Amino acid sequence: MANARQGPEQDAAQSKTAKEISMDALTWFGLFAVSGMLLTYSMEERSHWFVLGFAGACALGSIYGFLQGAWPFGLVEAVWAGVALKRWRSRRSASKECGEALKY
């Protein structure tokens, strides 16, 4: 028959497990940023606005990286945000030119 009373080691192990499972606000922010990156990247072909959304999500990922202390991740995400902004500008101008050509 198992003892109904747990020892301090078991209480500490259960408490640690609960802490490991729970997520703080910073972790939720990171999950939001990375999920946004995944979603907008997968939809980039539909509109140049998704490319802009990807740039914004990369910027959020960069902020997350710096806040959590992983500065290399934050730096790489900042570069990706810049690259995505450049791609957005070129795709936006291309869509404007295409729209102008369709008017005539």
N, C-alpha and C positions, 0 to 999 in steps of 0.2 A: 504494500500500500504506500502510495506516494505521500510525502509530507505536505500538508496544505500550506504550511508556513514557508515562505521563501527566505533565503539568506540574503545578506547585504550584497553579495556578489551578483546574485540573480536580479535583484532590484536595480543595481547599477547597469547591468547588461540590458535590461528592458528599457531603462531610461535613455541609455545611449542609442538604442535602436530607434526609439521614438524621435530623438533629436536628429538622427541621420536621415530619417524619412521626411521630416518636416522641412519646408523650404522657406528661406527668408525672402524679404522683398527684393533684394539684389538678385537672387537666383531667379525669381519670377520675372524680373526685368530682363535678365539675360535670355531666358526661355522665350519671352515675347519678341526680343530683337532677332534671335536666330530663327524663330518660326516665321517671322515677317520676311527675313531674307530668303528663306526657302520658298515661301509662297510667291513672293514677287518675282524671284528669279525664274520660277517655273512658268510664270505667265508673261514674261517679257515679250514674247512674239506677238501677243495680242494687241499691245498698245505701248507707245513710248512712255506713257504715264507709269506703267509697271517698272520701267527702268528707273524712273525717278523715285518710285517707292523703294526699289532695291537700294538705291543710293542712301535714302533716309534710314532704311533698316540697317545698312552697314554702319552709318554714323552712330546709330543707337548701340550696335554691337561694339563699336570702338569705345564709346562711353562706358559700356559695361566692362570691357577689358581693363580699362584704366582704373575704374572704381574697385574692381575686385583684386587688383594688384598684378594682373597679367599684362604688363605693358607691351610685350611683343605682340600679343593678340590685338590689343588696342591700336597699335601702330599699323599692323597689317590691315585691319578693318578700316582705318582712316584712309589708307591708300586705296582700298577697294571702293570706298565711297567716292573718292576723287575720280577714279577710273569710270565708275558708273555715271557720275555727273557729266563727264566728257562724252560718254556714249549717249546719254539722254539728249544733250545739246545737238549732237550730229543727227540722231534719229528724229528729233523734233523738227530740225530744219529740213530734213529729207521729206518728212510728211507734209510740211508746209509747201515745199516745192511741188510735190505730187498733187496736192490739193489745188495749187495754182494752175498746174497743167490741165487738170480736169475741168476747170472753169471754162477754158477756151476751146 
